[in-house]
C-alpha cells in the first residue's frame, strides 16, 4: 500500500506545477539541477532508449544565447520550425483554449488585442528564459522515431514535478524550436540533433502579474470513456 503522505506530496507537486513567466534572480546550484535531471531520467522510454539530451545554461552562456535569439526575433524573424508542434489549421475546442490563455495572459499584463508591439515584446521574453537563472535546451537525435516524443514528454514532466517538490518553478517553451538554427550555431549543436524545445527553471517572482495566470482543465468526464467498471 502506498504511503498516503508521499502520495499527498506527489499530488501537490503535480497540481501546483504551472508555467511561470517571470522568475527571481535567485541562483539555482548546479548540484540541484543535476539531481533534478537524475530524477527526470527515471522516466520510461521504449526499450529504454532514453532519447533526451539537455543543454543546461546559466550566467553568460545563457545570456549569450538569449542575445542571439532576440537579435533574430527583433530583426529577421524565426528560423522556422523543423517539425509540426501545433496543427496547421486550428479548430475547436483547441482553438478556443488557445485563445483563452492568450487573452487571459495579455489581460493580466495590460496588453490590448491590437498592441502588436507589446505582444512581440512579450513573446521575446521567452528567449530571455523569463529572467530565470537556468535555461535548458532539449534535443533528440533525428534518427529516432516520432514515438520518442512521448518518452521525451514523460522525461520533461518528471523534471517539472521534481522541480516543484524542491520549491522551484518551470516553464516549458516550444518557442525555442522556432530558432533552432540560431541555437545550433551558438551552442555548437551538431546537425544530427533536433532542437525539441526549451525550459526556464528557477524561483517564481510572486509579485509578477503574469504569474497569477491559472489555466483551466477539462473535467475527467469530458475526456474519458470508462468501460467495464
Secondary structure, 3 states (H helix, E strand, C coil): CCCHHHHHHHHHHHHCCCECCCECCCCCCHHHHHHHHHHHCCCCCHHHCCCCEEEEEEHHHHHHHHHHHHHHHHCCCCCCCCCCCCCCCCCCCHHHHHHHHHHHHHHHHCCCCCCHHHHHHHHHHHHHHHHCCEEEEEEEECCCCCCHHHHHHHHHHHHHHHHHHCCCEEEEEHHHHHHHHHHHHHHCCCCCEEEEEEEEEECECCCCHHHHCCCCCCCHHHHCCCCCC
